[in-house]
Amino acid sequence: MDTRHGNLTREDVIQAFEEAVQQGQSLLSFTDHDHRKMDRHVDKVWSMIDEVSNEFQDVNFRHATAIEGIRAVLGMDAPYPPKLNAEIEEIEGKTVLSVGSQNDIFGPQPFLALKTKSGNYIWQNFDRPDTSIWTYTFDFHTLPIDSIDRIGVAANSPNGVTDVLRINPDQKKVERRSLNIDRD
C-alpha cells in the first residue's frame, strides 16, 4: 500500500469477491514490506474490504494468514515438515555434511548457508550422490571445516512448512526449528 507500484485497489477487492461468487472461493492477500508504520495501510485495506463486502452480501469471508489462505484455497492436506536430518562425518579423509529428509521437499535441494569464523556468510549448493541424500564436502575445493563457525540448512515441504537446521560443526550439534506449522 502506498508504494511506487503494485498497490492493492478497490478493483482488486471486487475481483476477489467476484471470483468467490463464480468459483466458490478466492484468496485476497496483501503485504507491506518497508519500515513505515503499517496501521493506516491495514486500515485502508479493511475499509475497502468492508465497503465491497456490502455489495456481495452472499459472500462470507474470513481473515487468515497468507499461508493459511493458500492452504485452504488449494485444499492442501494438514501441514507437515520436511523433517530434515544432518550429520557431519569423516569419509576418506574429508569432512562431509550429509543431509536427508524424511518427507518430500519443495525444490531440488535444501538451502545451504555457511558462516565462517571470520564472520562472512556464504551460500553453497549441495551434491546429490543419490536420491535420498544431499552432501557437501569441506576440502581444498570448497572451505576447510575448521574455518566454519555455523552451518545453516533449510527446506520447505510442498505445503509450506519450513525446517531449519543450525549446526555447530565443532560440537557436531544440530538444532532444528520448524516454521509455518499450525499452532493448534
C-alpha positions as CSV (number, residue, x, y, z in Angstrom):
1,M,0.0,0.0,0.0
2,D,1.1,3.5,-0.9
3,T,4.2,2.3,-2.7
4,R,5.5,3.2,-6.2
5,H,3.7,0.3,-7.9
6,G,1.6,-2.9,-7.2
7,N,-0.8,-1.2,-4.8
8,L,-4.0,-3.1,-3.9
9,T,-7.0,-1.3,-5.4
10,R,-10.8,-1.4,-4.9
11,E,-11.0,-3.2,-8.3
12,D,-8.7,-6.0,-6.9
13,V,-11.0,-6.4,-3.9
14,I,-14.1,-6.5,-6.2
15,Q,-12.3,-9.1,-8.4
16,A,-11.7,-11.3,-5.3
17,F,-15.3,-11.2,-4.3
18,E,-16.4,-11.9,-7.9
19,E,-14.1,-14.9,-8.1
20,A,-15.6,-16.2,-4.8
21,V,-19.1,-15.9,-6.4
22,Q,-18.1,-17.6,-9.6
23,Q,-15.7,-20.2,-8.3
24,G,-16.9,-20.8,-4.7
25,Q,-13.7,-19.4,-3.2
26,S,-11.0,-16.8,-3.7
27,L,-7.9,-15.5,-1.9
28,L,-7.0,-11.9,-1.5
29,S,-3.7,-11.2,0.1
30,F,-1.6,-8.2,0.7
31,T,1.7,-7.2,2.3
32,D,3.6,-4.2,3.4
33,H,7.3,-4.6,3.3
34,D,9.1,-1.4,4.3
35,H,9.8,0.2,7.7
36,R,6.9,2.6,7.9
37,K,4.1,2.1,10.4
38,M,1.5,-0.2,8.8
39,D,-1.6,0.5,10.8
40,R,-3.1,3.1,8.3
41,H,-2.3,0.7,5.4
42,V,-4.1,-2.2,7.0
43,D,-7.0,0.1,7.9
44,K,-7.2,1.2,4.3
45,V,-7.4,-2.4,3.0
46,W,-10.0,-3.4,5.6
47,S,-12.0,-0.3,4.7
48,M,-12.0,-1.4,1.0
49,I,-13.0,-5.0,2.0
50,D,-15.8,-3.8,4.3
51,E,-17.1,-1.4,1.6
52,V,-17.0,-4.1,-1.2
53,S,-18.4,-6.8,1.0
54,N,-21.7,-4.8,1.3
55,E,-22.1,-5.3,-2.4
56,F,-21.6,-9.1,-2.1
57,Q,-24.0,-10.0,0.8
58,D,-23.9,-13.7,-0.1
59,V,-20.1,-14.0,0.2
60,N,-18.7,-14.9,3.6
61,F,-15.0,-14.1,4.2
62,R,-12.6,-14.6,7.0
63,H,-9.2,-13.3,8.0
64,A,-6.3,-15.7,7.6
65,T,-2.6,-15.5,7.3
66,A,-1.3,-15.8,3.7
67,I,-0.1,-19.4,4.2
68,E,-3.4,-20.4,5.9
69,G,-5.3,-18.9,3.0
70,I,-3.2,-20.6,0.3
71,R,-3.6,-24.0,2.0
72,A,-7.4,-23.6,2.3
73,V,-7.9,-22.4,-1.3
74,L,-5.6,-25.1,-2.7
75,G,-7.2,-27.8,-0.5
76,M,-3.8,-28.8,0.9
77,D,-3.6,-31.6,3.4
78,A,-2.6,-31.0,7.0
79,P,0.9,-29.3,7.0
80,Y,3.9,-31.4,7.7
81,P,7.6,-30.5,8.0
82,P,10.3,-31.9,5.7
83,K,11.9,-33.5,8.8
84,L,15.5,-32.7,7.8
85,N,18.3,-34.6,9.5
86,A,22.0,-33.9,9.2
87,E,25.3,-35.5,10.1
88,I,28.9,-34.4,9.8
89,E,31.3,-37.3,9.3
90,E,34.8,-38.1,8.1
91,I,34.8,-40.0,4.8
92,E,38.1,-41.0,3.1
93,G,39.9,-38.1,4.9
94,K,37.4,-35.5,4.0
95,T,34.7,-33.9,6.2
96,V,31.3,-34.4,4.7
97,L,27.9,-32.9,5.7
98,S,25.1,-35.3,4.8
99,V,21.5,-34.1,4.8
100,G,18.4,-36.2,4.4
101,S,14.7,-35.6,4.6
102,Q,12.0,-37.9,5.8
103,N,9.4,-36.2,3.7
104,D,9.4,-34.5,0.2
105,I,10.8,-31.0,-0.1
106,F,9.8,-28.2,-2.4
107,G,12.5,-27.6,-4.9
108,P,15.6,-29.5,-6.0
109,Q,17.7,-29.2,-2.8
110,P,17.7,-27.6,0.7
111,F,19.2,-24.2,1.1
112,L,22.8,-24.3,2.5
113,A,24.5,-21.3,4.2
114,L,27.9,-21.3,5.9
115,K,29.0,-18.7,8.4
116,T,32.8,-18.5,8.6
117,K,34.7,-17.9,11.8
118,S,35.7,-14.5,10.3
119,G,32.0,-13.6,10.2
120,N,31.4,-14.0,6.4
121,Y,28.2,-15.7,5.1
122,I,28.5,-17.9,2.1
123,W,25.7,-19.7,0.1
124,Q,26.6,-23.1,-1.4
125,N,25.0,-25.9,-3.4
126,F,24.8,-29.5,-2.3
127,D,25.9,-32.5,-4.3
128,R,23.3,-35.2,-4.8
129,P,25.1,-38.6,-4.8
130,D,21.7,-40.4,-4.7
131,T,18.0,-39.5,-4.5
132,S,17.8,-39.8,-0.7
133,I,20.6,-37.6,0.4
134,W,22.4,-34.3,-0.2
135,T,26.1,-33.8,0.7
136,Y,28.6,-31.0,0.9
137,T,32.3,-31.8,1.2
138,F,34.6,-29.5,3.1
139,D,38.0,-29.6,1.5
140,F,40.6,-27.6,-0.6
141,H,38.0,-27.2,-3.4
142,T,35.5,-25.5,-1.0
143,L,36.2,-24.4,2.5
144,P,38.0,-26.2,5.3
145,I,35.7,-27.3,8.1
146,D,37.8,-25.6,10.7
147,S,37.0,-22.2,9.1
148,I,33.3,-22.7,9.7
149,D,31.5,-21.3,12.7
150,R,27.9,-22.4,11.9
151,I,26.1,-24.2,9.1
152,G,22.5,-23.4,8.2
153,V,20.3,-25.8,6.2
154,A,16.6,-25.1,5.4
155,A,14.0,-26.7,3.2
156,N,10.2,-26.3,2.7
157,S,7.7,-29.1,2.4
158,P,5.3,-28.8,-0.6
159,N,2.6,-27.3,1.8
160,G,4.8,-24.6,3.1
161,V,6.3,-25.9,6.4
162,T,10.0,-24.9,6.8
163,D,12.6,-26.9,8.6
164,V,15.7,-25.0,9.6
165,L,18.8,-26.8,10.9
166,R,21.5,-24.8,12.8
167,I,24.7,-26.9,13.0
168,N,27.7,-26.2,15.2
169,P,30.5,-28.1,13.4
170,D,32.9,-28.0,16.3
171,Q,30.5,-29.8,18.6
172,K,28.6,-31.6,15.7
173,K,25.5,-30.4,17.4
174,V,22.3,-30.0,15.3
175,E,19.4,-27.7,16.4
176,R,16.0,-28.0,14.5
177,R,13.3,-25.4,14.2
178,S,10.0,-25.8,12.2
179,L,8.2,-22.7,10.9
180,N,4.7,-22.2,9.4
181,I,3.2,-25.2,11.1
182,D,-0.3,-24.9,12.6
183,R,-0.4,-23.6,16.1
184,D,-3.4,-25.7,17.3
